[in-house]
Amino acid sequence: MKTLKASIIINESKGEFYYELRHSKRWIKEQDVRGSDWKDSEGMVESTFAVARAGTGALICLDCDDDSVWLTTDDKINSGPFAAAR
């Protein structure tokens, strides 16, 4: 599993959350990411299975510099709007 640095982006005018991969303009929609607290083993297993069932690509861990484990699949990257559309 790859780990990519990411930031959580909030579009307050639309009430939407996105994950932006750092050092790139690639975004991921909130609904394409599942997470849990790093101490919640059962939650991480549930998140892993939920993302794997919803996606078709390899599992990706998003490092957002917090105490949560954020997971998605590589086919979901670029599912959000790009920086020009902000």
N, C-alpha and C positions, 0 to 999 in steps of 0.2 A: 504494500500500500504506500502510495506517495503522500507526502505532507507538503502542502503549499501554504505560504503566508497569505492571509486574507484580512480584510477589514469589513466590518458591518457598516453598511451605508443605509441611512434612513432618508426617504423622500417624504418629508413631512406634509407637503401639499397634497400628496396622493395617499398618504398613510401606508406606504409600502416599505419593505425592508429588502435589501439585496446584500450579497456578499461580493466584494470586489477583490480580485486577486491582485496582490501588491505588485508593483512594477509592471503592470499591464492594464489594459482597459477591458479585461474580460470580467463579466458579471455573472452571477448565478441568482436565480429567483429564490426567495425565501422558501417557497413550497417545495423546492428541489433539494433542500438541505434539512437534515435531521440532526439533533444533538441531544446531549445529556451531560450532566456533571461528571467530571472525571472520576469521582468516587462512587458513582452509581453503575456498577457492573451490569446489572440487569437492564438498565436503561440504555447502556451502550450496545448491548446485544440486540435489543429491540430496534434501536436506531439503525444498526448495521443491516439487519434483515429488511427493514422498511426501505432503505435507500437501494439496497441490492435488488429488491423486487421491482422498484419503480424505474430503475435505470437499466441500461444495457452495457455500460462501459465498466472500466476498472474503478475500484473503490478509491476515493480521494479523501484525505483528512485535511480540513481547513484549520490552520493555526491562526486564531484571532486574538492571541495574547490574553486569554481569559481562562477561567477554570472549567470551561466546557469543552467537550469533544464534538466537533462539527463534522459531519460526514456527507458526502455526495458521490456521484459517479462522474467520470470524465465526459460522458456524453451530455451532461447537464451544464457544463461550462459554456458560457455565452448564451445562456437561456434568458438572461436579463437584458435590459437596454444597455447601450454603450455610452461612454462619457459624453459624446456629442448629443445624445438624446436627453441629457439631464435637464 
